[in-house]
Amino acid sequence: MMLSRFFDPAVWAAVPFHFWSVALFIFGCMVGSFLNVCIHRLPLGESIVSPPSHCPHCKYSIPWYLNIPLITWLYLGGKCRNCGAPISIRYFLVELLTGITFLACWLQFGPASAPLALVYCFFLAGLIAATFIDFEHFIIPDEITIGGMVVGFLCSFFLPALHHVASVEASLNRVCSGWVLAPA
């Protein structure tokens, strides 16, 4: 019940549309920062939770004020504040790409459905992580593919509009058909 009130279009319309545009861009950059952690650590079998963000060269633990998406990378000139080692431009690009992607999803789908826009944002975030991991390691971790299938199923259950249908039953029918008919 609380979730349906949260996504009530009247609640979202109470705030100017472009406030949400800016908020989604910033949120996308923050998600992009987390995607960078996933891109770096998942292929190496490392935890995405611990240890906190650190320089890959000197292991300097990065404080929160030096971990602000886009801004810190530009401010430090793409270098570690502690050892001066270069930090790949990929970190900046993933944050920017994710921010732009979230903004584009909001502009395209937000006026009709905030939940739909958010689901598309997170779907594309998964694709961004998978793409950058694949570029570097030529793999896509199971955490992304299998996790994406589970999340996709749950989103289809709670948001049938993803499949352009009104009922949960029709939505789940389409999901299961996709799983069965998908090439192996």
N, C-alpha and C positions, 0 to 999 in steps of 0.2 A: 504494500500500500504506500509506504514512504517513497519507494522508487518511482511509482507512477506520479506522485505529487512533485517529485524533483524534476521530472521530465515533462511536466505540464507546460504546453506552449505559452500559456499566459504568464507563467513564472519567468520564462526566458525572455518573453517580449517586454517584461517590465524594465529591462535594462536595454539601452541602445544596442542595436545589432552590431555595430563596429567596435563596441567595447568587447564583445565576445570574439570579434576578429582578432583584436590585439591579444586578448587572453589566450586564445587558441594558438597563436603564433608563439607566444612566450612558453606556454605549456608544451608545445611541440619541440621547442629548443631544449627544454628540460628533459623531455622524453629522449631526445636525440643524445643528450649527455649520457643517459642511462644505456642507450643502445650502444654507445662507444664502449662501455664497460662490457656489455654482452659480446660485442664483436671481438674485443681483445681476449676475454677470458673463456668464453664457451669452447672455442676450438682447442684450448690448452687444458680443458678439464678443470679449470679453477672456479671457485665460488664467485658468484656475481654479487654477493652480499658482504663478504669479509675477505681480505682486509679492505678498509676504505680506499677511495681513490688515491693513487700514488704515482710518482714518476716511474716509468718503466725502466729508467736507467739507474737512478740512485736510490729508488724506493722511498723518496721523500713523501711523507703523508701530506696530501694537499688539503689545506684548511678550506672551510666553506667559502670564505671571501676570495679565494683564488680558484674557485670551481664554478664560476658563473658562466653559463653557456654563452658562446660567441665572444663576449666582452673580455674575459680573462685571456683567451688565446690571443686576441688582438693586442691587448695591453702588454702582454709579456713577449710579443713578437714571435709566438710559436716556440718558445723555449721554456724549460723548467726554471723556476725562480731560484731553486737551490743550486743546481749543478750547471745550468746553462745549456744542457743537452737539447737538441731539437725535438719538438713534439710534432708528430705528423700532422699535416694539414687535413688528413682524413677526419680528425676530431672536430675541427671547425666545420668541414663540409657536411658531415653527418648531422650535426646540430642544426645547421642552416637548412639543409634539405628536409629534415623532419619538421622544422618550424614552418617552412613554406608548404609542405604537404598538409600539415594540420590546418593551416590557413585556407588552402585551396579546398579541402574537404568541407570546411565550415562554410565558405562562400558558395559552394555548389549545393550542399545538402542541408545546411543549417536552417535556411528559411523554411524548409518543409518539415524537417525533423531533426532536432538536436541529437537524439539517441542514434539515429542513422549516421549522422556526421561523425559522432564519436567512435562508433564501431568501425567505420571506414578508416578513420585516423589510425586506430590501433592495428587494423589489418595491414595498412600500408607501412606502419612502423615495423611490423614483422617482416614484411618484404624487404625493407631497407636493411635490416639486420642480416637477413639471409643473403642478400646480394653482396654486401660488403664482406661477409665471412667467406662466401663462395669465391669472390675475387682474389682473396688473399690465400685461402687454404684449400680451395677446390672441394669443399664439403658444405653441407647444410646440416647443422646439428639436429638431432632428434627432438631436442627441447623446443626447437622452433617448428618443425614439421608436425610432430605428434601433438605438441602443445597447441599449435594453431588449429588442428582438427578438433580438439576438445573445446577450445574457446569458440570456434566457429559453430559447433553444435549447440553450445549453450546460448550463444547470441541468436541463433536461429530459433531457439525455443522461446526466448524472451522478446524477440523482435522479428515477428514474421514478415514485416515490411522489407527485410533484406531480400526476400524472395518474391516481392511484389504480390503477396497473398495476405489475406486477412486472418486466417486461422493458424493456430500452432500446429494442428494436424497436417495441414497442407505444407507448411514450412518444413516440418520434420520429414515429410514424405520426399520433398525435393532434396534435402540433405542426404537422406539415406540412398536415394537414387543416384546422387552424385558419387557417393562412396562406392556403390556397387558397380557403376558404369565407368568409374575412373580407370584409365589404363594402368596396368601394373608396372 
